[in-house]
Structure formats: structure tokens, C-alpha cells
Amino acid sequence: MKTLTFRADLCNGCRVCEETCAQTYFKVTDNLKSSIRIYEAEGTPPQFSANFCNQCGECIDICPTMALRRDKNGIVRLDKRLCVGCLSCVGFCPNAAMRIHAELAVPFKCVACGQCAKKCPTGALSVEEVADAELTVTEIRLKAVAA
């Protein structure tokens, strides 16, 4: 399964990843339409963290219309035709990585496409392949938190 990874020690907070994500999927530079979010913690020098879907799949079972599923590569996908916009997945996501926007009828999330990683000027983001059997949901969460 592909997962996006983040190295805080390389992030400079430029937010090119957010703009790239919004541009890739919604053809706008509105960072609120980005599936990845960069946060800055107070301190000197500034420290940055990233929030995005780690593909844990815990949202799949909570969806009442079965609009969420894993594709053949292990990526959790949302079928917009089946989604009724109940936002259960948004409230249930253990990483708060399922996004909503007032202009959109259905939620959206990171699908580890790698476009943000390609545009990251510092190499703080990358897409890694991990075997599904290698990681439990807890291990996936811990890996995301540690990154």
C-alpha cells in the first residue's frame, strides 16, 4: 500500500504541498481544499507538522452507504456516487484527516497520489510503499505521528 510520509526536520512551512493538492484535485489554490495540512508549532526555530490520511481504513466500516473502500493498491477511496454527505467519516477519522469544504457536497481525503511530494522544494514529503500485512492500524498511526 502507498502512504504519504512527512519529515518535519526538512519542512520549511512553505505550504507548496497544500497549494499543489488543491490545484491537482479542485483546480484552485485554496488551501482549504487541500487534503494535506501543514501546521506550525510555536518555537524557535519554527517546527512544522503535517496532517493527512495515512490510509488506516477505520473510516470504511463507519460509512452507512459503503462509499468508502480500499482500491487494489490499498488506498482508501471515496465513491462520490454513493456518498450521501452524512460526514460520519469526518467525525470518526482518528487522525482528523477527512476534509470538508462549504462548497463541496461530499468530503475528500489524501489518496497518496504524490503530487505534493513532487512539488515539495525541501523533500519533506514522499510516497512510500509498505506491505499491507506489515503494519497494523496502530502501527500506521504511530508512524504518522512520529513523522
Secondary structure, 3 states (H helix, E strand, C coil): CEEEEECHHHCCCCCHHHHHHHHHHHCCCCHHHCCCEEEEECCCCCEEEEECCCCCCCCCCCCCCCCEEECCCCCEEECCCCCCCCCHHHHHCCCCCCECCCCCCCCECCCCCCHHHHHCCCCCEEEEECCHHHCCHHHHHHHHHHC
